[in-house]
Amino acid sequence: MSKDNKEVLYGLYDDEEILLSAVDKANEEHFDIMDVQTPFPVHGLDPKLGLAESRLHIAGFIYGALGTLTAFLFMTWVFTRDWPIIFGGKPYFSAPAFIPITFELTVLFASVGMVVTFYTICGLWPGVQNVHLDDRITDDKFCIAFDVSGQEESFKDKLKGFFSTTGASEVNIKNI
Amino acid sequence: MDQFTFASKHKTVLTAFMIVGLVCLGLTFVVDDELHTRFWTNYLHNSVFFTGIAFMALFTLAAFTTALAGWHTLVKRIWEAYSMFLIPGLILMLVVVLGVVGHLHHLYHWTDAAAVEHDPVLSGKSSFLNTGWYSIGTVVIMGIWIYFAWKIRQISLDEDKNGALDFGHHRRLRIWSAAFLPIAGFSSAAIIWQWIMSIDAHWYSTLFAWYTGASWFCASMALTIMLVSFLKRQGYLEKVTQEHLHDLGKYLFAFSIFWTYLWFSQYMLIWYGNVGEETIYFYERIHNYPVLFYGNLLLNFITPFFILMRNDTKRKYGTLVFVSAVVFFGHWWDFFQMIKPGARLTAMEALAHHGGGHGGHGAEAAHHAVDFAMGFTIPGFLELGTMLGFLALFLFVVFNRLEKASLVPKNDPYLPEALHHHVELHGDDAHH
């Protein structure tokens, strides 16, 4: 699927409640929604769009567990094999003293790992130019977008009719 | 149903359990050593545990009210009812106070005047660890708690009658709640030092009050989850949904980790510092009470951490209630291991020097292996029976108070928010 030359018909809503009922309406009429963009997470929107639950937390758990193992095993190796030093009369293998660093590395691995994974999945990396249908979506507008590339004018009119009946405050077409 | 009725069936069951508790206490008294250490430690253990749950419920409620929280509105009557247990709690603690004043028990080493005289540590602490502070402290501090509990409940109940979904009553509630928070913070620390930490009279830890407070909080939250689930099964609280349970579960999860954090901080600093006067506390527990010591972490950290980590386990009644039961028992276990080893040492010394004024150091006695003793090394059937008795008493008082008011605070301005509470982005995909 080419990223270029997509013709998008989108409507802007002023309120998330109106948006949610519009999504319901679109589902009833079997319109294929391309995307919904909102300034903040809207409760109950994901199931309406049929989106699967994110599996990011599973990745987070794995990264965290890796951090735990890395920290604990590394310190164990350093202080018992590689460079044993007696601190304050404690044994070489001083598990309680390893716990704080193990905790920190667990958090670090989990958080950095999840951020990198999330950005990779979303296709966000330095230098990426993102397409904004409308800058106000990052402020106070809620947007439903349909892909209308190569569609008949009558279909576009039908969608415009949908937007006006569901209370969209603005309807535009944009090539992205 | 917004109006709770205390069914006579439940009254009978709870009364039966209270009798079981009394019988267990009586049996403990009979099979005990001559100082009745097991009886008195069991009594103190359960009194402190359930009084603390009542106190923490009030503290939680005050914190949520101050923070303008809304989601908890549907369960706040439960916490108001919990806080009313502070009144019987005071009576329970007064028996311990009477024992301190009248030398009826030998729970606290510092009550032994002859021992204190020859002991530089105990005499150095005697300006705080003395009968006057213990008795007046208990009465005054618990008196203040009861006054706040009564006042906060009073305003809340008046809101049902005379409120009008405005913030008039809520503002007054907020003032009382905000005033209670610092008072509760400082006074609970002082009373925890007196009631529990002074059992190991030579020992002290600056973290102990927080750690104990966190234990009370977890127990209070776990009991709340179980009670909410029970009330729902009885057909009450139908407006309380998975969303509210999810938040209660999050509190249980988060504060179990908080408890572990404090437990570990206390342990690690003492381990690292390696000062004999401080390490004695853990030395005694690790060597003579390993089941208590490691069981504590298994029940209160491993179980809630790994089970409640997932999103969906906090939204399923079965799993959440199971974990709550484990954690509730776990924190009862935690108080058991705080109280028993120290009190047992004190009693062993007192029995060894019977009537004598030697007042030997606890440290000397502790380095000898201590034999297995049911009711000290691990909780026995008598301890479990006593706990069920106290739990029944607690629930009896709570149900009695619940009956006096609507379960749903009708005119709370945050009620609509609680009714529309929704925390899960994915909605209702994990019903029951």
Interface residues (C-beta under 8 A of the other chain):
Chain A: P41 H43 G44 D46 P47 E53 H57 F61 G88 G89 K90 P96 A97 I99 P100
Chain B: F264 Y267 M268 W271 Y272 N274 M309 N311 H422 E424 L425 H426 G427 D429
